Structures are given as structure tokens and as C-alpha cells.
Amino acid sequence: MNGSKIPATVITGFLGAGKTTLIRHMLANANGKRIALIINEFGDLGVDGDVLKGCGDEVCSEDDIVELTNGCICCTVADDFIPTMEQLLARKNRPDHIVIETSGLALPQPLVAAFNWPGIKTQVTVDGVVTVVDSAAVAAGRFAHDHDKLDAQRQADEGLDHESPLEELFEDQLTAADLIVLNKADLISAEELEGVRSGISAHMSRKPAFVESRQGEVAPEVLLGLGMGTEDDIANRKSHHELHHEDGHEHDHDHDEFESFVVSLGPVADPAAFTQGLVTLIQTHDILRLKGFADVAGKPMRQVIQAVGSRIDTHFDRPWAAGETRETRLVVIGLHDLDEAAIRDGLSQLSG
């Protein structure tokens, strides 16, 4: 790797794998390294960007955080990503390292290929692609490579009957990886974790490194400084879309099977009951991901809500700022047949 180039790390992973948590831990332990973040949010509310801005770490000021909210980064490379990179590189105080958090629905391959763009390739190199995996979800078969296991679950639970593109997307994110982080390892047994590792390895021709983590706690020196120059190896990491295209099949990578919407609510009177109600609502409507902030009545701090399937994590991250509108705002992400009206009505009833 050319030492004069700025290293860039692409962090990818499926919905709710723990990418933002991983990055927050990285920033908190960066030891003075100045890191610029490019965040690609899915949905109309930049939840992840807002969470990261609340970290208050000196190595990554708000000016060093760029959110791309115009769509999946893999579909808007020329329109959004390239201009953003050019602006970062034009700064007088350039970052020591660039970290790109993709949407959970993004293909890493087009993004990595963009680093071969004239004017980018001479100044930046892909230090490595880090794919974060929700080990507990994979062990449960929700986004697993084990199709027999997934089919068995489908027969038992119609709510898991997702179409193959969902699985292909997960596989594409693994195919692009230089390092795979088996996150949430503390939520499953050692035997289940080894099953996840073996299952992933068995379906990969390349052999990326693995690291286990809980709550995204991976040392920055493990994540940064891989020195892979991944943009030069992109031909060996083709996505399903690229392989289908080579076989003569024409189709676009789009997100028609997914939809998201934002729900604004009033104050939450009983946060425990609200959280339990969210679990029921998520299970009823098979919501893939729910995240946002809650205005808890009588509390001076904002509550962060992050749900993957029916597993929900909540914490208070910071006080409401002076002049900031206190409200409960949630992004709901699911498959295209979500009953938006029923979900909105259910959330409205929960917040009362």
C-alpha cells in the first residue's frame, strides 16, 4: 500500500448488526487519530449519524461526519460518494483515516470499485472492508447461509419466508470482507458461535480473518491498518448481481423489496411498557429494523431505541439540547408488504 495515500475502511453489515456501536467504540479509543466518517443512512431520519454526533469525541468532530441520505450508497456512487470524497480530500486538514459506514442494505462491491475513480485512486486506498455480523441472528437462522435450516424455519413460521435477494445481500457483504466481526458473541453459546463461523467459512472461496466481539468492542488497531488495498482485488469479490449479469441476466440492484417510513410521536409515558409494546408490534408485523429516539416524559435526556427483530436495546445518550424539539421519532424498516397504517396506529397507541 502506498504510504502517501489516506487509508479508508468500509464497514458493512446487515440491518442491526452493530456497525454504529462498533464505530463509536473505535472513536472512543482512537488515541488521537483523526477520523472522518461517511455515513449512509437508510430511511428519512439520520439516526446513526445523530448517535455518532452525540459521542462528543475530539478525534471526530461534527465537521468530520458526513451523512449521505439520498439513497443506498452503492446506487449513488457517482452522484453522492465521489463528490463527498473530493470535498474531504480538498480540506487543508485532511483526516488520518476515513471510515465509511454503509447502509445495511448496501452492496459493498460498487463502493470499493469507486476507489479506482480518477482523482480518488491516487489519494486514497481501501485499507480493508470490515463486515459486521449479528451472530445471534445468524445462529437463529434469520440471515443464515444454511438454506436447509432456513427452509425448515420458513415452514414453521411464515413470517420468515423472505425472498432469496435478502440472503444474497447478506452473502455479498461477506464476500467483500477482509475482516468479519462476529458481533454479539455474548448472546449465544460457544458452540453456536463456532457454528456461525463454520457456516460462513464453508460458503466462501476467500478466507478473510474473523474476530469475535460483544457490543462492538473491537480495538481500533484490529480494525484499522489492515493495508489490504481492496480496490485492486475487487474482481475476486463479485456480488450476486455481477455474477447474474455475467450469465446474461439483466436486473437492477434496488430496494423494492424493502420500505421504510418515519413515525413521529408524542412523549412516552411508560418507557418499559412502550418497549414491551414494541416487541409485540415488531413480531406482529415482522419488522426487520426499528430505530430512533424517544421523548420520555419527565426525563431530561433523550432515549435511543435500537431494535433488531424482537431484540430491543435502549439507553439515554444525552440531554435534550436547548431549543431542540422534544419528540419521539422512529424509523421502521421492513419488507415491501408492511402494513404502514396499522404500524403507525399501533405506535401511536403505545406512546400515550
VOMARLUM-692244 format. One record per residue (C-alpha): x, y, z. Coordinates in Angstrom, 2 decimals. Layout:
<<X Y Z>>,
...
END
This chain:
<<0.00 0.00 0.00>>,
<<1.26 3.45 -0.89>>,
<<2.02 5.19 2.39>>,
<<1.14 8.59 0.93>>,
<<-2.48 7.56 0.40>>,
<<-5.15 8.11 3.04>>,
<<-6.45 4.72 4.21>>,
<<-10.21 4.17 4.12>>,
<<-12.13 1.45 5.92>>,
<<-15.52 0.33 4.62>>,
<<-17.74 -1.01 7.39>>,
<<-20.69 -3.00 6.14>>,
<<-23.12 -5.49 7.61>>,
<<-26.77 -6.38 7.62>>,
<<-29.51 -4.43 9.37>>,
<<-28.80 -4.10 13.07>>,
<<-25.51 -5.99 13.06>>,
<<-23.92 -3.32 15.27>>,
<<-21.96 -1.15 12.83>>,
<<-22.67 2.13 14.64>>,
<<-21.77 0.65 18.03>>,
<<-18.52 -0.63 16.55>>,
<<-17.66 2.81 15.18>>,
<<-18.48 4.58 18.45>>,
<<-16.11 2.25 20.28>>,
<<-13.47 2.90 17.62>>,
<<-13.75 6.66 18.08>>,
<<-13.60 6.39 21.85>>,
<<-10.29 4.53 21.55>>,
<<-8.71 6.26 18.54>>,
<<-5.78 7.66 20.56>>,
<<-5.71 10.97 18.74>>,
<<-6.06 9.60 15.21>>,
<<-8.30 12.00 13.27>>,
<<-11.08 10.02 11.62>>,
<<-13.58 11.28 9.06>>,
<<-16.87 9.41 8.85>>,
<<-19.14 8.97 5.85>>,
<<-22.48 7.51 6.93>>,
<<-25.07 6.16 4.51>>,
<<-28.41 6.00 6.31>>,
<<-31.43 4.06 5.05>>,
<<-34.62 5.97 5.71>>,
<<-35.52 9.60 6.17>>,
<<-34.15 10.06 9.68>>,
<<-30.38 10.10 10.14>>,
<<-30.45 8.14 13.37>>,
<<-26.98 6.66 13.16>>,
<<-25.40 9.98 12.25>>,
<<-27.13 11.68 15.14>>,
<<-25.98 8.99 17.55>>,
<<-22.38 9.34 16.39>>,
<<-22.52 13.14 16.64>>,
<<-23.56 12.68 20.24>>,
<<-20.36 10.80 21.07>>,
<<-18.51 14.09 21.59>>,
<<-15.13 12.58 20.79>>,
<<-12.42 15.10 19.93>>,
<<-10.93 12.88 17.21>>,
<<-14.11 13.13 15.16>>,
<<-15.90 16.46 15.30>>,
<<-19.28 17.06 13.72>>,
<<-17.49 18.63 10.75>>,
<<-15.80 15.28 10.16>>,
<<-19.14 13.44 9.87>>,
<<-20.89 13.41 6.50>>,
<<-24.30 11.79 6.08>>,
<<-25.49 10.58 2.70>>,
<<-29.26 10.24 2.92>>,
<<-30.23 10.31 -0.77>>,
<<-30.33 6.54 -1.10>>,
<<-28.16 3.47 -0.92>>,
<<-24.52 4.42 -1.40>>,
<<-23.99 1.57 -3.86>>,
<<-26.61 3.12 -6.15>>,
<<-25.46 6.75 -5.83>>,
<<-21.68 6.40 -6.09>>,
<<-21.21 8.99 -8.84>>,
<<-23.79 11.45 -7.51>>,
<<-23.03 11.37 -3.79>>,
<<-19.97 9.39 -2.77>>,
<<-17.40 10.69 -5.26>>,
<<-18.23 14.40 -4.61>>,
<<-18.11 13.75 -0.86>>,
<<-14.68 12.14 -1.14>>,
<<-13.42 15.02 -3.28>>,
<<-14.57 17.52 -0.66>>,
<<-12.81 15.60 2.12>>,
<<-9.59 15.45 0.10>>,
<<-9.77 19.18 -0.66>>,
<<-9.62 20.12 3.02>>,
<<-6.50 21.74 4.41>>,
<<-6.56 19.47 7.47>>,
<<-7.13 16.12 5.85>>,
<<-8.12 13.15 8.03>>,
<<-5.69 10.45 9.07>>,
<<-8.24 7.80 8.20>>,
<<-11.65 7.68 6.51>>,
<<-14.34 5.32 7.78>>,
<<-17.42 4.64 5.67>>,
<<-20.47 3.08 7.29>>,
<<-22.73 1.69 4.59>>,
<<-26.45 1.18 4.86>>,
<<-27.44 -2.30 5.98>>,
<<-28.90 -2.74 2.51>>,
<<-25.82 -1.72 0.53>>,
<<-23.64 -3.82 -1.74>>,
<<-20.00 -3.10 -0.78>>,
<<-18.63 -4.01 -4.23>>,
<<-19.67 -0.86 -6.18>>,
<<-18.38 1.30 -3.35>>,
<<-14.99 -0.41 -3.27>>,
<<-14.77 -0.19 -7.06>>,
<<-15.33 3.57 -6.80>>,
<<-11.92 3.91 -5.18>>,
<<-10.47 3.29 -8.64>>,
<<-12.10 6.55 -9.78>>,
<<-9.58 9.01 -11.31>>,
<<-8.57 11.52 -8.68>>,
<<-9.55 9.18 -5.85>>,
<<-7.23 6.24 -6.55>>,
<<-4.11 8.39 -6.40>>,
<<-5.01 9.77 -2.97>>,
<<-6.99 7.11 -1.09>>,
<<-6.79 3.34 -0.74>>,
<<-9.22 0.87 0.79>>,
<<-7.42 -0.25 3.92>>,
<<-9.99 -3.01 4.29>>,
<<-13.64 -4.00 4.18>>,
<<-15.00 -4.91 7.62>>,
<<-18.28 -6.84 7.64>>,
<<-20.13 -6.89 10.95>>,
<<-22.34 -9.93 11.59>>,
<<-25.12 -10.24 14.16>>,
<<-24.01 -13.67 15.39>>,
<<-27.17 -14.24 17.42>>,
<<-29.39 -13.53 14.41>>,
<<-27.37 -15.83 12.16>>,
<<-27.38 -18.58 14.79>>,
<<-31.18 -18.27 14.89>>,
<<-31.31 -18.72 11.12>>,
<<-32.71 -15.34 10.22>>,
<<-29.88 -14.34 7.89>>,
<<-28.03 -17.63 7.69>>,
<<-26.28 -19.34 4.81>>,
<<-27.79 -22.68 5.89>>,
<<-30.67 -22.83 3.43>>,
<<-31.95 -26.16 4.78>>,
<<-32.22 -24.66 8.23>>,
<<-33.81 -21.51 6.83>>,
<<-36.32 -23.54 4.82>>,
<<-37.25 -25.53 7.92>>,
<<-37.86 -22.29 9.80>>,
<<-39.92 -20.96 6.92>>,
<<-42.22 -23.97 7.11>>,
<<-42.65 -23.42 10.84>>,
<<-43.01 -19.63 10.66>>,
<<-44.47 -17.91 7.63>>,
<<-43.10 -14.63 8.94>>,
<<-39.58 -15.75 7.98>>,
<<-40.48 -16.53 4.39>>,
<<-38.23 -13.90 2.82>>,
<<-37.19 -13.98 -0.81>>,
<<-33.66 -15.02 -1.77>>,
<<-32.36 -11.47 -2.53>>,
<<-32.27 -10.86 1.22>>,
<<-29.93 -13.80 1.64>>,
<<-27.91 -12.82 -1.42>>,
<<-27.34 -9.35 0.01>>,
<<-26.02 -10.86 3.23>>,
<<-23.72 -13.16 1.26>>,
<<-22.45 -10.26 -0.88>>,
<<-21.45 -8.32 2.22>>,
<<-19.47 -11.32 3.43>>,
<<-17.90 -11.92 0.01>>,
<<-16.43 -8.40 0.03>>,
<<-14.91 -8.71 3.52>>,
<<-11.27 -8.59 4.55>>,
<<-12.28 -8.91 8.19>>,
<<-15.51 -10.38 9.56>>,
<<-16.58 -9.24 13.02>>,
<<-18.77 -11.82 14.74>>,
<<-20.60 -9.33 16.93>>,
<<-22.99 -10.06 19.82>>,
<<-20.99 -13.20 20.56>>,
<<-22.02 -12.95 24.20>>,
<<-25.66 -13.65 23.29>>,
<<-25.02 -17.22 22.12>>,
<<-23.06 -20.25 23.31>>,
<<-19.51 -21.06 22.23>>,
<<-20.85 -23.97 20.18>>,
<<-23.37 -21.76 18.39>>,
<<-20.69 -19.15 17.70>>,
<<-18.41 -21.78 16.19>>,
<<-21.35 -22.93 14.06>>,
<<-21.78 -19.39 12.75>>,
<<-18.08 -19.13 11.93>>,
<<-18.00 -22.54 10.23>>,
<<-21.19 -21.83 8.30>>,
<<-19.82 -18.59 6.91>>,
<<-16.41 -20.07 6.07>>,
<<-17.93 -23.04 4.25>>,
<<-19.63 -20.75 1.74>>,
<<-16.62 -18.56 0.95>>,
<<-13.85 -19.18 -1.57>>,
<<-11.73 -16.47 0.02>>,
<<-10.68 -16.79 3.65>>,
<<-10.98 -13.44 5.45>>,
<<-9.95 -13.07 9.07>>,
<<-12.51 -13.40 11.87>>,
<<-12.72 -11.59 15.17>>,
<<-15.33 -12.02 17.90>>,
<<-16.88 -9.11 19.74>>,
<<-19.57 -8.13 22.18>>,
<<-21.29 -4.75 21.92>>,
<<-18.98 -3.78 19.06>>,
<<-15.88 -3.76 21.26>>,
<<-13.03 -4.28 18.81>>,
<<-9.72 -2.47 19.26>>,
<<-9.06 0.17 16.57>>,
<<-5.68 -1.37 15.84>>,
<<-7.53 -4.53 14.78>>,
<<-9.97 -2.68 12.51>>,
<<-7.61 -0.07 11.09>>,
<<-4.28 -0.61 9.39>>,
<<-5.15 -3.81 7.53>>,
<<-3.31 -2.48 4.46>>,
<<-5.31 -4.61 2.01>>,
<<-5.66 -2.26 -0.98>>,
<<-9.02 -3.93 -1.57>>,
<<-9.84 -1.83 -4.63>>,
<<-7.19 -3.79 -6.53>>,
<<-8.83 -7.11 -5.65>>,
<<-12.47 -6.22 -6.36>>,
<<-12.61 -8.66 -9.32>>,
<<-12.32 -11.55 -6.86>>,
<<-15.26 -10.36 -4.75>>,
<<-18.13 -10.22 -7.21>>,
<<-21.67 -9.80 -5.96>>,
<<-24.64 -11.93 -7.00>>,
<<-25.74 -9.03 -9.19>>,
<<-22.44 -9.04 -11.06>>,
<<-22.44 -12.82 -11.44>>,
<<-26.02 -12.81 -12.74>>,
<<-25.06 -10.06 -15.17>>,
<<-22.15 -12.15 -16.47>>,
<<-24.58 -15.04 -17.03>>,
<<-26.72 -12.83 -19.24>>,
<<-29.39 -11.98 -16.66>>,
<<-30.38 -8.33 -16.60>>,
<<-31.69 -6.90 -13.36>>,
<<-31.09 -3.85 -11.25>>,
<<-29.94 -3.79 -7.66>>,
<<-32.73 -1.91 -6.00>>,
<<-34.58 -1.98 -2.73>>,
<<-38.11 -2.57 -3.97>>,
<<-38.43 -5.45 -1.53>>,
<<-37.75 -3.06 1.35>>,
<<-39.55 0.01 2.54>>,
<<-39.06 2.42 5.40>>,
<<-41.00 5.24 6.95>>,
<<-40.64 7.64 9.85>>,
<<-43.16 7.89 12.68>>,
<<-43.34 10.97 14.92>>,
<<-45.00 10.56 18.30>>,
<<-45.57 12.46 21.50>>,
<<-43.89 11.82 24.85>>,
<<-43.62 8.24 26.11>>,
<<-45.33 7.98 29.49>>,
<<-44.15 4.49 30.45>>,
<<-40.87 3.50 28.73>>,
<<-40.94 -0.11 29.98>>,
<<-44.45 -0.66 28.67>>,
<<-43.54 1.15 25.44>>,
<<-40.56 -1.15 24.87>>,
<<-42.62 -4.27 25.56>>,
<<-45.30 -2.99 23.22>>,
<<-42.67 -2.51 20.51>>,
<<-41.69 -6.17 20.84>>,
<<-45.28 -7.25 20.21>>,
<<-45.67 -4.84 17.31>>,
<<-42.42 -5.99 15.70>>,
<<-43.40 -9.63 15.96>>,
<<-46.91 -8.99 14.65>>,
<<-45.72 -7.14 11.54>>,
<<-42.34 -8.86 11.06>>,
<<-40.45 -5.57 11.19>>,
<<-36.79 -6.08 10.32>>,
<<-35.40 -2.98 11.99>>,
<<-36.71 -0.19 14.17>>,
<<-34.56 2.63 15.48>>,
<<-34.81 6.18 16.66>>,
<<-35.25 8.36 19.72>>,
<<-37.90 8.65 22.41>>,
<<-39.01 11.61 24.48>>,
<<-39.60 10.02 27.87>>,
<<-41.93 12.15 29.98>>,
<<-40.17 13.69 32.96>>,
<<-36.67 12.73 31.78>>,
<<-34.14 15.41 30.76>>,
<<-32.26 13.02 28.45>>,
<<-33.08 11.56 25.05>>,
<<-33.60 7.80 24.88>>,
<<-32.07 5.88 21.96>>,
<<-34.06 2.89 20.71>>,
<<-32.43 0.21 18.54>>,
<<-34.39 -2.93 17.64>>,
<<-33.32 -5.88 15.51>>,
<<-36.19 -8.28 15.19>>,
<<-37.75 -8.53 18.63>>,
<<-34.47 -7.77 20.45>>,
<<-34.50 -4.17 21.65>>,
<<-31.72 -2.11 23.20>>,
<<-32.43 1.24 24.84>>,
<<-30.26 3.80 26.60>>,
<<-30.20 7.52 27.37>>,
<<-27.42 9.09 25.33>>,
<<-27.52 12.82 26.07>>,
<<-29.68 15.65 27.44>>,
<<-32.08 17.36 25.08>>,
<<-30.31 20.45 23.74>>,
<<-31.59 23.94 24.39>>,
<<-34.08 24.85 21.70>>,
<<-34.26 21.26 20.43>>,
<<-37.75 19.94 19.78>>,
<<-38.51 17.06 22.11>>,
<<-40.33 14.32 20.26>>,
<<-40.35 10.59 19.72>>,
<<-39.21 9.71 16.18>>,
<<-38.72 6.18 14.91>>,
<<-37.58 4.72 11.59>>,
<<-39.38 1.49 10.68>>,
<<-37.73 -0.79 8.09>>,
<<-39.25 -3.96 6.69>>,
<<-40.22 -5.81 3.58>>,
<<-42.40 -4.21 0.93>>,
<<-45.70 -5.54 2.31>>,
<<-45.52 -3.71 5.64>>,
<<-48.90 -2.54 6.88>>,
<<-47.79 1.04 7.48>>,
<<-51.19 2.28 8.65>>,
<<-51.51 -0.47 11.27>>,
<<-47.95 0.07 12.50>>,
<<-48.45 3.82 12.79>>,
<<-51.68 3.26 14.70>>,
<<-50.02 0.72 16.99>>,
<<-47.11 3.04 17.77>>,
<<-49.49 5.92 18.44>>,
<<-51.37 3.82 20.98>>,
<<-48.14 2.75 22.68>>,
<<-46.85 6.27 23.25>>,
<<-49.98 7.51 25.01>>,
END
